[in-house]
Amino acid sequence: KGYVYIVDMAQKRLVAHPDIQTLLSMEAPPEVRAAALAPEESATGAIEFTDQSKHRFLATFATVPPPYNWRVFVQQPVEEAYAASQQMRAEVLKVLVLVIFITLVLGVLISQAIVGRVRTLQQAMEQVGEGNFDIPEVPISNDEFGSLTDKFLWMAGSLKDKTLKLVSAQRELQKWNSELEKRVQERTRDLKEAQEQLIAQEKLAALGQMASVVGHELRNPLAVMNNSVYFLKTKLK
């Protein structure tokens, strides 16, 4: 339903129109009144207007080079002019809905895959935290998650080596503690025996000293008695 017409902008009249009656009309047709809406300083452009029947039209114009002050208008109803864009918008909307749906499905699938890998890595971390280094197989990939998995496996291996060394050192320490305790018991027993011997020697020394004192105390009266007997013997002869 589009058509082309030419307007003399100086005289505000139609120069060319597909409808001869509109061209020969004495009154200014709607096209001329619509042309007055176009900016005079613009060589090209587009306007949107409503005619007397309340129909909306879209017109684009181009200025004819001097000496003519004419403008060529191409006019279409708005619904026809925007039909292609509305159809394109509907197609774009369909494609956009389809893309969003596919994106959501892919996002759910990818998130489930990532969550599964994260759970596997989490279980492996929990086992390592409990001291079980026989961790299950963790999926390896070339992305950031794979790099994190490599770091975790390296950390688990290093922790396993250090734990084994620590357990070995602990066993060696227990062995030395047991041997040291055995030696302490032996030294304690030796000291106890030496102490008992020392006590026995002290008892014997004390008995010897007491016997010496008792002997000395006995010898004194015996000497007196011996002298008295000797005196008596001399007198009794």
C-alpha angles and dihedrals in degrees: 000000000000124000141175128240137168124225127199099223094196097054096028094229138118118265097181133010134160091232110069093198091056089047093052095043115123093214122074105262121224090261092064092046089049090049089059088065092063114098111253094216093057118089091197135013147118135261135190120209144160123235128214091274090058092250116145120225136186118212132182121198142194127194120240111232118257145305083048119070092204133133127203114218128196109197133191136166111265094240090053094043092050096039093094092047092047091049089048090048090052091048091047089049091052091048090046092051090048092048091048091049093048090045091051092048092047090045091053092047093046092045091051090050091049092045090051091052091046091051091050090050091046092053090049090051091050091051091049089048089054091051097256107130095178090097122176122253112287117208113252123213140162096245132087090279089055090051089051090049091051090051090049093050090049090049092048092050092047091047090049092052093047091046092051090049090048092049090048091049090048091052090048089049091050089050091051091045091052092048091045091050090050091050091047090052090050092048090047091051091048091049091049091051091047090049091050090049090049091050090049091050091049089050091051091047090050091049091049092050091047091048090051091052092046091048091050091049090049095047094058097061090038089056090051090047091047091052091047091051091049090050090049092049091053092050096044094057 
